[in-house]
Amino acid sequence: MKISLSNIVLSMIATAAVSSALSLTGRADNGTVPFTDPSLTRINTTRAAIPTSPISQAIISGDHLYVSGYLPLAPYTGAIVGPGDVVAQTLAVLSNIQEVVQYAGTSLNKVVKVTNISDYETVNAAYASFFGTHRPARTAIAAADIPLGVLVEIDAIVSYQVLDGK
């Protein structure tokens, strides 16, 4: 493709038009494609596995942090951790969630609820060791087809109230 001054000018005009639409409507593409509302804060860190799908690792909304469902993927490489090993995969997922939670400025002892898709009984020991005496509410769902053929997916909702500067 040959780049010319007219192509650059047309590109700049198109960018300006989209920017104007965003500032006037809060949406791109004449109201059909939303962007993140300013009242929400997207959390993304390289210390946890980075999703390849179009999602945020977490979103802060009001007094809560909503952590996306995590698969047992290694940070930096995206490689599946512990193929065939539910306990290793559970610990990998929880480690990713912990990194996102800490990056956002809160902690695991403020986890309010988790949902896990996995083998409930096998996950219990790893889950208990990770959370210690803290016992967040939990929903467990059995699923036959978790993405990438992994055995575990877990999401979390975390209290994000800032009290006394903490």
C-alpha positions as CSV (number, residue, x, y, z in Angstrom):
1,M,0.0,0.0,0.0
2,K,1.4,3.4,-1.0
3,I,1.1,6.1,1.7
4,S,0.3,9.5,0.4
5,L,-0.4,12.9,2.0
6,S,-4.1,12.5,1.0
7,N,-4.3,9.1,2.8
8,I,-2.8,10.7,5.9
9,V,-5.2,13.6,5.8
10,L,-8.2,11.3,5.3
11,S,-7.0,9.2,8.2
12,M,-6.8,12.2,10.4
13,I,-10.3,13.4,9.4
14,A,-11.7,9.9,10.2
15,T,-9.9,9.9,13.6
16,A,-11.3,13.4,14.4
17,A,-14.8,12.3,13.5
18,V,-14.6,9.3,15.8
19,S,-13.2,11.4,18.6
20,S,-16.0,13.9,18.1
21,A,-18.6,11.1,18.2
22,L,-17.1,9.7,21.4
23,S,-17.0,13.1,23.2
24,L,-20.6,13.9,22.2
25,T,-22.3,10.6,22.7
26,G,-20.1,8.6,25.0
27,R,-20.1,5.9,22.3
28,A,-18.1,5.2,19.2
29,D,-19.7,4.5,15.8
30,N,-22.8,6.7,16.2
31,G,-23.9,5.1,19.4
32,T,-23.4,1.4,18.6
33,V,-20.0,0.5,20.1
34,P,-19.6,1.6,23.8
35,F,-16.3,2.5,25.4
36,T,-15.5,2.2,29.1
37,D,-17.5,4.6,31.2
38,P,-15.4,7.1,33.1
39,S,-16.9,5.9,36.4
40,L,-15.2,2.5,35.8
41,T,-11.5,1.7,36.1
42,R,-10.0,-1.0,34.0
43,I,-7.2,-3.0,35.7
44,N,-4.6,-4.7,33.6
45,T,-1.2,-5.9,34.8
46,T,1.6,-8.0,33.2
47,R,2.1,-9.7,36.6
48,A,-0.9,-12.0,35.8
49,A,-1.8,-13.9,32.6
50,I,-3.0,-11.4,30.0
51,P,-6.3,-12.4,28.3
52,T,-6.1,-12.9,24.6
53,S,-9.9,-12.1,24.3
54,P,-11.2,-8.5,24.3
55,I,-11.8,-8.3,28.1
56,S,-10.2,-6.5,31.1
57,Q,-8.4,-8.5,33.8
58,A,-10.6,-6.6,36.2
59,I,-12.9,-3.6,36.5
60,I,-13.4,-1.4,39.6
61,S,-17.0,-0.2,39.9
62,G,-18.0,1.7,43.0
63,D,-16.8,-0.3,46.1
64,H,-16.0,-3.5,44.2
65,L,-13.4,-5.0,42.0
66,Y,-14.7,-7.6,39.5
67,V,-12.0,-10.0,38.4
68,S,-12.6,-11.8,35.1
69,G,-12.7,-15.5,35.0
70,Y,-9.1,-16.8,34.9
71,L,-7.7,-19.9,33.3
72,P,-4.5,-21.5,34.5
73,L,-2.2,-19.6,32.2
74,A,1.3,-18.5,33.0
75,P,2.0,-14.8,33.2
76,Y,4.3,-13.5,30.3
77,T,4.0,-16.7,28.2
78,G,0.3,-17.7,28.3
79,A,1.3,-21.3,28.5
80,I,-1.2,-23.7,30.2
81,V,0.0,-24.5,33.8
82,G,-0.2,-28.1,35.1
83,P,-1.9,-29.8,32.1
84,G,-4.2,-32.5,33.6
85,D,-3.6,-31.4,37.2
86,V,-6.6,-29.8,38.8
87,V,-4.7,-28.7,42.0
88,A,-1.8,-27.1,40.0
89,Q,-4.3,-25.4,37.7
90,T,-6.3,-24.1,40.7
91,L,-3.2,-22.6,42.4
92,A,-2.1,-21.0,39.1
93,V,-5.6,-19.4,38.6
94,L,-5.7,-18.2,42.2
95,S,-2.1,-16.8,41.8
96,N,-3.2,-14.8,38.8
97,I,-6.3,-13.5,40.6
98,Q,-4.1,-12.5,43.6
99,E,-1.7,-10.5,41.3
100,V,-4.7,-8.6,39.8
101,V,-6.2,-8.0,43.2
102,Q,-3.0,-6.7,44.7
103,Y,-2.2,-4.6,41.6
104,A,-5.6,-3.0,42.0
105,G,-4.7,-2.1,45.6
106,T,-6.7,-4.5,47.6
107,S,-6.1,-8.0,49.0
108,L,-7.4,-11.6,49.0
109,N,-8.9,-11.1,52.5
110,K,-11.4,-8.8,50.9
111,V,-12.6,-11.3,48.4
112,V,-16.4,-11.4,48.8
113,K,-17.3,-14.1,46.3
114,V,-15.7,-16.5,43.8
115,T,-17.2,-18.6,41.1
116,N,-15.3,-21.6,40.0
117,I,-15.8,-23.9,37.1
118,S,-14.0,-27.1,37.9
119,D,-14.0,-30.4,39.9
120,Y,-15.4,-29.1,43.2
121,E,-14.0,-31.7,45.6
122,T,-10.5,-31.7,44.2
123,V,-10.3,-27.8,44.1
124,N,-11.3,-27.6,47.8
125,A,-7.9,-28.3,49.3
126,A,-6.0,-25.9,47.0
127,Y,-8.7,-23.3,47.5
128,A,-8.6,-23.6,51.3
129,S,-4.8,-23.4,51.4
130,F,-4.9,-20.3,49.3
131,F,-7.5,-18.4,51.3
132,G,-6.4,-19.7,54.8
133,T,-9.1,-18.9,57.3
134,H,-10.9,-16.4,55.1
135,R,-14.0,-18.0,53.6
136,P,-15.5,-16.0,50.7
137,A,-18.9,-16.9,49.4
138,R,-18.5,-19.4,46.5
139,T,-20.4,-20.9,43.6
140,A,-19.0,-24.0,42.0
141,I,-20.2,-25.1,38.5
142,A,-19.3,-28.3,36.7
143,A,-18.6,-27.8,33.0
144,A,-17.5,-30.3,30.4
145,D,-15.9,-27.7,28.0
146,I,-13.7,-25.0,29.6
147,P,-11.8,-23.0,27.0
148,L,-8.4,-24.4,25.9
149,G,-9.2,-27.8,27.4
150,V,-8.1,-26.7,30.9
151,L,-9.8,-28.0,34.1
152,V,-10.3,-24.8,36.1
153,E,-11.7,-21.3,35.7
154,I,-12.3,-18.9,38.6
155,D,-13.5,-15.3,38.8
156,A,-13.8,-13.1,41.9
157,I,-15.6,-10.1,43.4
158,V,-13.5,-8.2,45.8
159,S,-14.5,-5.4,48.3
160,Y,-12.7,-2.2,47.2
161,Q,-13.6,0.1,50.0
162,V,-10.8,2.4,51.0
163,L,-10.8,2.8,54.8
164,D,-8.2,4.8,56.7
165,G,-5.9,4.9,53.6
166,K,-5.8,1.1,53.2
